[in-house]
Amino acid sequence: MGRQQRVALIGGGLVGLSTAYAISNRWPDVQIDLFEKEERVSAHQSGRNSGVIHSGIYYKPGSLKAKLCHAGREKLIEFCTAEDVRFETCGKIIVAVTPAEVPRLDAIYERGRENNVRCTLISSEEIAEFEPFATGLKAIHVPDAGIVDFPGVAKRLEAILRSRGHTIRLGAPVDSLQQTDGGAALTSQGQMHSFDLIVSCGGLQADRLAQMAGAKTDFQIVPFRGVYYELTPDARRLCRNLIYPVPDPAYPFLGVHFTRMTDGRIEVGPNAILATGREGYSLKNWNLTDISEAVRFAGFRHLARNHWKKGVDELHRTLSKNAYLKALKTLVPTIKAEDMIPCRSGIRAQALRPDGSMVDDFVILEQPNMVHVCNAPSPAATACLSIGEFISDRLSGRLV
Ligand SMILES: Cc1cc2nc3c(=O)[nH]c(=O)nc-3n(C[C@H](O)[C@H](O)[C@H](O)COP(=O)(O)OP(=O)(O)OC[C@H]3O[C@@H](n4cnc5c(N)ncnc54)[C@H](O)[C@@H]3O)c2cc1C
């Protein structure tokens, strides 16, 4: 019998866990070690997102986002059904509230059709049939969008991997990465570990992990923090399922939306401002290394120069509940400040190029014995199982 092959995964978010799962499904004899720096899985983006199963309507046809979201959505639903994780295909509406947004809404509809996403244009009057408290000029109804308990998905993946004899190391930060003869090695907690292959899925730290391994990257992860509010139990009637605005095409974010969570709560958010650290979930939580690195990066300075007005508006919305309320009222005019309770924040990892443009698609870099997932923004939670399979395809020929 040959030597057992060993693979390391770095990152216990949905992308790292799903990649480990895909490798284990395909090569049951390979031993997997997953290194996660936090004491639990899905501590960052995967456990702090909106909980929405995206349909794939927004993404550029042919892009990895479009392909992997479409396939990933189906795989996620299959997984949740088999593993008893809460989800619901409740549908969503995307609402144009100003005349300027109508052609952008029409373009999203066309894109949805190109991406084979079921969607219907609905009139101002028809909006109330789906969401009685929402108003707008025109909308798209997307029946296949849904909601899911993403931390529940991560917990199931962790449990399956453990039950198959793989090792999930929590509280195990990876501090260095290097190629070795015929393999790759990493250090964690003062110990060196050798593997045949290493796959890094570091989310907010993804660029640093790739750079640690000597990969040439021309982008940097910039953290964008978004604040959520929760509606009071009495105000939950204001949203049945999912109400989204028309996104601003200059940004990769979808705009502040109303989201029913799988536990019945309604959350609104997130907005987007530069975070005070890659993992700075509160405004008091400053990480000077992260901030000075972002500010020294030419890409961030370009972005700030070009979009300072939007940045000021978003900051205003973060600091003032009334400013936030004003944005929500455009979609649901009867919402009041008393309906909203501050609840939590999430930080998106967004890769930025030196010219200030945002890297839109998923980016996966390959080195001889390493693979680095460098940009996995939304809809990577929806697409996680497909991203895992996509990466495992890249490893075929190297694992047996
Ligand atoms: C506010 C917000 C809302 C979103 N809404 C949605 C949505 O509704 N639907 C959707 O599909 N997507 C959504 N997304 C996007 C989605 O959550 C992410 O794309 C996805 O979770 C990325 O998963 P990941 O595993 O790449 O990253 P993460 O979940 O961030 O995981 C990366 C992991 O790597 C670990 N790590 C980093 N460095 C090291 C190291 N050196 N050693 C060991 N471990 C390390 C981190 O601790 C972390 O646990 C949203 C994201 C945010 C932030």
The ligand as an ORCA input file, in Angstrom:
! r2SCAN-3c Opt
* xyz 0 1
  C     -22.064     41.259      5.836
  C     -22.013     40.133      4.838
  C     -23.180     39.687      4.202
  C     -23.116     38.639      3.276
  N     -24.274     38.078      2.810
  C     -24.216     36.952      2.053
  C     -25.385     36.244      1.699
  O     -26.478     36.580      2.143
  N     -25.268     35.163      0.881
  C     -24.057     34.736      0.403
  O     -24.013     33.783     -0.365
  N     -22.912     35.375      0.756
  C     -22.963     36.433      1.599
  N     -21.816     37.039      2.021
  C     -20.536     36.520      1.559
  C     -20.131     35.238      2.284
  O     -20.412     35.294      3.661
  C     -18.644     35.001      2.063
  O     -18.386     35.115      0.684
  C     -18.205     33.608      2.531
  O     -18.636     33.387      3.859
  C     -16.702     33.480      2.431
  O     -16.315     32.295      3.079
  P     -14.776     32.041      3.395
  O     -14.691     30.686      3.972
  O     -13.999     32.375      2.175
  O     -14.385     33.187      4.437
  P     -14.590     33.267      6.019
  O     -15.920     32.803      6.435
  O     -14.210     34.650      6.407
  O     -13.548     32.228      6.585
  C     -12.159     32.409      6.529
  C     -11.578     31.721      7.744
  O     -10.164     31.679      7.653
  C      -9.636     31.809      8.952
  N      -8.239     32.241      8.854
  C      -7.780     33.382      8.291
  N      -6.430     33.435      8.395
  C      -6.034     32.294      9.025
  C      -4.775     31.793      9.435
  N      -3.610     32.453      9.211
  N      -4.733     30.593     10.077
  C      -5.876     29.888     10.309
  N      -7.103     30.351      9.977
  C      -7.184     31.524      9.320
  C     -10.547     32.857      9.578
  O     -10.486     32.853     10.989
  C     -11.901     32.456      9.031
  O     -12.614     31.608      9.900
  C     -21.861     38.076      2.941
  C     -20.685     38.529      3.563
  C     -20.767     39.511      4.542
  C     -19.520     39.883      5.290
*
